[in-house]
Amino acid sequence: MRHSVRLVATCAVGVTLVASSAVVAAGATTHRTVTPKGAPGITAKQVKVGAIVSETGPLKADFAPYLDGVNAYFDYVNKLGGVFKRKLDLAYPLDDASNPDTNVKDAQTLVNADHAFAIVGVSTPFFTAANYLGKKTITPTFGYSTGNVWGGPKNLFADYGSVLDYNSSVPFFAYTAKQTKSPKVAVIALSYPSSKLECQGAIAGLKKYKFKVSYSNINEAINANWQIEAGKIYNSGANMVVNCMDVNSDIALSKYLQGYYSANHLHPHPVQLWLDGYDRGILMNNAAAMINVYFLLQHVPFEAATVYPKAYPGLNLYFSQMVKYGYSGTEFDDVALAGWESANLFTQGLRAAGKNPTQGAVNAAINRIRKDFGGPAGGVTAPVNWTQAHTRNTSPACETFVVTRGSKFVMAFHKGSKPWICFPLSGTANLSKPVAPPPGTPGA
């Protein structure tokens, strides 16, 4: 796991979230208590699992699509006969409404009342239940990480690895500046940790690789006066902007940037690198503000399936099953893909645990996996090594890039069908010579 910025907007809605906790918590108590026999959630014909997802609340759009990816993968596996003839059943999808208090209560409900075999998965801005699930249970838990709370416990499995290593992004900021011939770079972030920490690395990394940081502000408020910030960036002479913010803040700043640069007869927009906003709907509605914006991705770009239809069978399988089982509205969503990846990892562990699986056996089986590619048919990501991914990242760090062209995303910095840019996690990278991705990486 290299970067994650979906948490940056949550502090702005904290009061609303707390006010809603009583209503959601009351709903969580309606689940029927079932006494488990043997492994919880296991019957002769089913494996019943739960989920904790922000399906309602002010941040639902960022997190709710996760369930579509999980359900599509389960439908795919069940159509093939399930796992040892047991159907995978997402029986208890609980909604925490983006509320940290409800997140913990939902986890306790899944473990103590529903007796879910696993939690597949967690997609919420506040995974406050991590301490409870990691220290008080052995429940296999999978999900989308928005903060450094997944690392450590051997039963918590976050997409792309359970440790957020902000330093691993450092060479990629400098690489983008080099490739776009941008000697002066402005860096901007919000004051929340998931935003600020990423851009702290960007500032240090750009300086390390001899690019001038012409302006930086990593303590901005969520509702800042973006016209003032745009003016400061323009006056600094920046020809590239690194934005470690949520997409709404990115768009607001970008509109003012465009005004400054266009009015002064310069390039109509500087190069920008965003960590949030890789969404076709967002681009369609904001194309004028998203000129020449690059995105760092941790998976094969969605556009690769169209440009190279035979090179990525794992991505093609994901698309086909999302459409086949009725989730065609979210197949181009990063979070839906993360749900697919988590469901695949759980299924791998369940199969390896044998005909009479236990939670401990599933955890142990996954923790022996050295190459988790995020799905069948070759997968969609660079491999995660679960023998170490609870405590550290796997070297090299690998990313893919896309850039906006009009109202579309296109692949960037790729060589033919090979999309990956990789750099070692230690030392100083040679920006002119990225290293090869690990063997088996899709499209490598």
N, C-alpha and C positions, 0 to 999 in steps of 0.2 A: 504494500500500500504506500503510495507516494504522496497523494494529495487528496484533500476532500474539503470543500468549502460550503456545503449546503447548510452548515450550522450557523453561518455568520449572521443571518437575519433573526434568529430565534429570540435573542434578548429583547428585541424591540416589541415582542408580543407576549412577554412573560406574564404581565398582569392578567391578560385575557385568558391565558392558559390555566393559571391557578384558579381563576374564578369558575372554570368549567369542571373542576375535578370532581365535585360531589356528584354531578349528574352521571359522568362516565363511570365512576367507581360503583355507583349503584347498579348500573347495567352489568358490571363485571360479576356481580354476585348471583346472577341468574343461572350460571352454569351448573349442571347436574353433577353431584359428587358420585364418582364411580370407584369402587374398590378394585385396585389392580390385582391381577393374578400373574405372578411371574414378572416379566418386564412390563412396565406400564405402557398402555396404548397398543399392545400387541394382541391380536386375535389370530385365529386360524386363517382369516381371509383379509385382514386389514392391518395397516400400521397407521395409527391416528397421531397426527402432529398438530401443533399450534403455530401461531404467528402473533407478533405484536407490531402493528403497522399504523401509522398516522393516516387513517382513512378519512378522517374529518378534521376540522380545525383549520387555522390559518395557513398551515404549511402542508396541507394534504397533497397538493400538486407535485411537490418535490419527492414524496415518499410513497404514496398509495400505489403507483404502478408496479411496485415490487411484487405484489400478490399475483399480478397477471403472469409474470415470468415463472413464479413457483407453480402456479396452477397449470400453465402450459406444459412445463416439464413433467409434472405428475401425470397429466393426461397422456403425454407421449409414452412414458414408461408403462402406464396401466394398459394402454392399447397393445403393448408388446407382451403383456401377461403379468406385469407387476414385478415384484422382487420375491422370488421363491413362492410365486402364486399369490402373494399378498398384494392387495391394492394399496397405493399410497393415498391417504385421505387427509387433506388439510381441513380437519374437523373443527378446529377452534381458532379462527382468525379474529383476534381481539384488536380493538381500536383504542389506542391511548390518546387520541385527539391532540397529539403533540404536547401532552402533559407529562412532566417528569414524575409526579406522584402516581398517576395512573399507570405509568410504565411499570413501576415496581409491583403494584397491585395486580396488574395483568400477568406478570411473570409468576407471582405466587399462586394465582388462580390456575394457570396452566399446569403448574407442578403439583399443587396440593389438592385441587378439586377436579380438574379435568384429567389429570394423570396422563398428559401428553407424553409420547415417547421422546419427542424432540421438538425444538422450536425452530421452524423453517419458514420464516426467519424474522429478523428484526429490521425494520426500516422506519426510523423515527429520528428526530433531531436530538432527543434526550434518551440515551440508553442508560438510564440511572439504575436499571436492574442488573447491570453487568456484575456488580459486586456480589449481589445475592446469588445469581446464577453461577458465577465462577467460583464462589467460596462455599456455598451452602448446598449445591446440587452437583450432580454429574450429568445433567440433562444436555445432550448435544444441542448446541445453539449456533445458528448461522445468521449472517446478516450483513447489512450495508453500514460501514463504519463512517461516522462523522466526527470522531474524536478518539483520543488515545486511551480508551477504556477497555478495549478488547484484548490487549496484550497480556500475556502471562498464563491464565488458566488454560488447561489443555482441552477443555470442552467448549471453548468459544472460538468460532471460526469466522472471521470477517473476510469478505471478498477481497482478493488480491493480497491477502496476508493480514494478520491481526495487529501489526505494528505500523503506526503512521511515522514515517521517517522523513521529516521536512527537508533534511539535508540532501536527500537523494534527488530532489528536483533541481538542485543548484545548477548542474551543467546544462540542463535543458533550457533555462532562461537565457544563458549566455549563447547557447547554440542557435536559438531563434534570432537573437540580435546579430549574430555572425551571418547567418543565412540570408537575412533580410537587409544586410548592410546598414545597420542602425547603430552608430557609435555612441549616441546619447540616449539614455533610457530613463524614463520616469517610472517610479514604483509607488503604487497606492493600495492601501488596505484599510479595512475597518479595525476598530479597537478590540474586537472579539478574538479569542485565541486562535480559532480555526482559520481566520483570515490573516491576522497579524503575524503568526509564526511562519506561515508560508512565505510571506513577503520579506521577513527578516532574512531568510535564506536567500531570497532573490537579490537583495541589496548586497549581501556579502559575496555572493557568487559572481555577480556582474563585475564587482570591483576586482575580485580574484582573477577574472579572465580579461582584465584591462579594458572594460567598458566603463564609460563615465556615467555615473548616476547623477543626472542633471537636476533631479528633484525627487524627493521622497516624502511621503506622509503615510505612516502605518497606524495612525491613531484616529482615523476619521469616524464621525458619527454616522449611523445608518441613514439618517435623513439630512445629510450635509448640504451645504450650498455648493452644488456642483459647478455652478458658473465660476465661482471664485477659484475652485481647484483647477478647472480647465484653463483659466487664465494663468495660473502659476505654472502649469505644465507647459503651456505655449511659450511663456516668457523664458522658460529654462532652455528652450531650443531643442526639446526632446523630439526625436523622430521615431521613438517606440515607447509604448506604455505597457507595463505589466500590471494587471488588475487582479488582485487576490480578493475579490469581493463577490457578493451575490449578483445575479444577472440583472436585477432591477437597478442596482446602483451602477453597474457597468454601463447600462444603456443610458441612464440619466447623464452620467459624465460624458459619454461618447457624443451625445447630441450637442453639448456645449463645445467639446473639442472640435467637432466638425465646423461649428460656427466660427470659432477663432481662426482655424487654419484656412478655411475657405475665404473668409473676409479679407485676409491678408495676402491673398493670391499665392499661397503656398500649396503644397500637396493637400488635397481636400481632406485627408485624414491620415494621422500617423499610423504606423503598424501597431497593432495591439495584440497582447497575449492574455486571454481570459482563461480562468479555471472553472467557470460555471457558465452555462448557456448553450451547450451543444444540444440544441433542440430545434427541429425543423419548423415547428409552429412558431417559436420565438423568432426565428430568422425571417420567416415569411411576413410577420407583422412588424418587424423592425429592421428591414434590410438597409434602409437609408442610414441608420445609426451603426450598422455592423459592417462597415466597409473595411476589408483587409484585416479581419480579426482571425487570429490563430487560436487553436485550442489544443491543449495537451490531453491525450486519452490514454487509458490503461488497457484498452482492448482494441481489436481490429476495428477500424472505422466502419460504420454502417455502409458508407458509400463504396467500400471495397467489393461488396457482393455484386454491385452493378457493373463496376469497371472491370473486375476480374471474376466472372461468375463461376469459374471452376477452381479457383485457387483457395477458397475458404469454405469447405463443406460444412464445418461446424457453425459458421455464421448463417449459411443457407438453411441448415436444419433448424436453427433458432427461428428464423423468419417464417419458414413453412409451418412450423408447429404453432407459433403465435397466431397466424392467420387461420389455420385449420381449426383451432379450438376457440375461436371467437375473440381474440385479443388484438385484432389488427389495428386498433387505435393507439396502441402503446408500444408497438414493436421497435420503434426508433427511439426509445427512451432508455437512457443509461441505467436507470433504477430497475426497469423491467428486466434488462439483461442481467443485472446483478442478482435478481431473484432466480432466474434460470441457472446461473452459476452456482448459487447456494444449494438449490434443489439437486443439482447434479452431484455436488460434493457429498451431500447427505446420502444420496442413493449409492454412490461408490462405497461409502463406509458401511451402509446397511447390507449390501451384497457381500462385502468382505467379512462381515461379522457372522455369516452363515445362516442356516435354517432356523436356528433358535437364538436370535440376536439379543444382546443386552445393551443398555446404554453405554456401559464401560467398554464393551467390545467394539462398538461403533466408533467411539472416541479413539481407542487404540488403533483401529484399522486406518482411520484417516491420518493419524499422527505418524503413520509409516509411509504415507504417500510423498514421494519426492518430486513428482511432476504433475501438479494439478493445473490443467489447461483451461478450466472453466466450462467444460462441456464435452459431449461426445463428438465423434467425427472430426477429431483434430482440435476441437476447442476454439476459443476466441481470445485467449490471453497468453502472455508469456507465463512460463510455469511458476507455480508457487511450491516451495519445498516445505511441507508441513512438519518435517522433522525439526525445523528451526523457526518456522514462521510465527510462532507465538511470542518470540522474544527478539527477533531481528529479521531484517529483509534479506532477500536473496540477491547476490550480485551476479551479473550486472543489473542495474535498473533499466528498464525498457519502456519506452513510450511510443505512441504514434501521434501524428499531427493531422489536423484538417484546417482549412482556411475558407473563409467566406468568399464566394464569387457571385455577386448579385444576390439572388434569393436562394442559393444553394451552397452546400458544403462540398468541397472537393478535397481529395487527399493531398497532403503537402510533404515535402522533403522525402518522398519515397523513391525507390529505385525499381521501376517496373512494378511487379506485384508484391514487392517486399516493403512493408510499411514501417518496420521497427527501427527506431534510433535507440542505441543502448550505450551506457557509460558505466564504468566501474563505480562501486560505492565508495571507494577509498582513493586517496591521492588526487592528482590534478589530471583531468581528462584531456585528451587531445581532441579538440572540437572539430578538427579536420578529418579525424579518423575514428568515428564511432566503432565500438567493438561489435562483434557478431552476437546476435541473440542466442540464447541457449538452444541446443538441439531439440527439435520437435515443436518449437514455437510456430503457431499457425502463420503461414505465409513467409516464413524465414527461408 
